[in-house]
Amino acid sequence: MWGRLPTLDRLLTWKVVDGNVCPLCYGSLESVQHLFFECGYSAAIWSHVLTSLHFHRPVGQLDSELIWMVRAAKRTGDRFKLLLMLFVECIYGIWLQRNAKVFTHACSSPQDMLKRDQIQTCL
């Protein structure tokens, strides 16, 4: 999945776009790693989710986060179930906001995205 998303870095190699600056922060080049884990937009979301679920750890690189999620999936307890649900929901939400910014030049703030019904219900 991760190597298949049409992020701007991939579209640039296919010569579909002229640039690959992240549309959410305009501070770095867009890649899967940047978009979902390094971008200030994403970092604000992950920080809130982790803090809300009482996980006191920084967000890491893509590979380390996926390993952590696989390990969390093997654990029992509501907190870990919520973490997995929110991980999927946030990845999807970030992708939707990225697309909104690319195609309509507007997107919700991280705080507004976190207020969406599916996410707010869990937090």
C-alpha positions in Angstrom: 0.0 0.0 0.0 2.6 2.6 1.0 4.6 2.2 -2.2 1.4 2.7 -4.2 0.0 6.0 -3.0 0.2 8.7 -5.7 2.1 11.1 -3.5 3.8 14.0 -5.2 7.2 12.5 -5.1 5.9 9.5 -7.1 3.9 11.7 -9.5 7.1 13.7 -10.1 9.0 10.6 -11.2 6.2 9.8 -13.6 6.4 13.4 -14.9 2.7 14.1 -14.0 3.5 17.1 -11.9 6.1 19.8 -11.9 6.8 20.0 -8.2 6.4 18.0 -5.0 6.2 20.5 -2.2 3.8 19.2 0.5 0.4 20.9 0.0 -0.4 20.9 3.7 2.7 22.6 5.1 4.6 23.9 2.1 7.7 23.2 4.1 9.1 20.0 2.7 8.8 17.6 -0.2 5.8 15.4 -0.1 6.4 11.7 0.4 4.5 9.0 2.4 6.9 9.5 5.3 6.5 13.3 5.3 2.8 13.4 4.6 1.7 11.0 7.3 4.4 11.4 10.0 6.7 14.4 9.6 4.4 17.2 8.3 3.3 19.7 10.9 -0.3 19.0 10.0 0.1 15.2 10.7 2.3 15.7 13.7 -0.4 17.8 15.4 -3.0 15.0 14.8 -0.7 12.2 16.0 0.4 14.2 19.1 -3.3 14.8 20.0 -4.3 11.1 19.5 -1.3 9.7 21.4 -1.8 12.2 24.3 -5.5 11.5 24.4 -4.9 7.7 24.7 -2.1 8.3 27.3 0.8 7.1 25.1 3.8 9.2 26.0 6.1 8.8 23.0 7.2 10.8 20.0 6.0 9.9 16.6 8.7 8.0 14.7 9.5 7.1 11.1 7.1 5.1 9.0 8.7 1.8 9.5 9.0 2.1 13.3 5.4 3.3 13.5 4.1 0.3 11.5 6.1 -2.0 13.7 4.7 -0.3 16.8 1.1 -0.7 15.4 1.6 -4.4 14.6 2.8 -4.9 18.2 -0.2 -2.9 19.5 -2.6 -5.0 17.5 -1.4 -8.0 19.4 -2.2 -6.4 22.8 -5.5 -6.6 24.5 -7.4 -3.7 26.0 -9.6 -0.9 24.8 -6.8 1.6 24.6 -5.0 -0.5 22.0 -8.2 -1.2 20.0 -8.9 2.6 20.0 -5.3 3.2 18.9 -5.6 0.9 15.9 -9.0 2.4 14.9 -7.7 5.9 15.2 -4.5 5.0 13.3 -6.5 3.9 10.3 -9.0 6.8 10.6 -6.3 9.4 10.8 -4.3 8.0 7.9 -7.5 8.1 5.8 -8.4 11.6 7.1 -4.9 13.0 6.4 -5.1 11.6 2.8 -8.6 13.2 2.3 -7.3 16.6 3.6 -4.3 16.3 1.4 -6.5 15.7 -1.6 -8.9 18.5 -0.6 -5.9 20.9 -0.5 -4.5 19.6 -3.9 -7.9 19.7 -5.8 -9.9 22.4 -4.1 -7.1 24.5 -2.4 -8.8 24.2 0.9 -8.7 21.8 3.8 -9.7 21.5 7.5 -7.3 22.4 10.2 -5.9 19.5 12.3 -8.2 20.5 15.1 -11.3 20.4 12.8 -10.2 17.1 11.4 -10.0 15.7 14.9 -13.5 17.0 15.7 -15.0 14.8 12.9 -17.6 12.4 14.3 -15.7 9.2 13.9 -12.5 10.5 15.6 -14.2 12.6 18.3 -16.4 9.6 19.4 -13.2 7.6 20.1 -11.4 10.4 21.9 
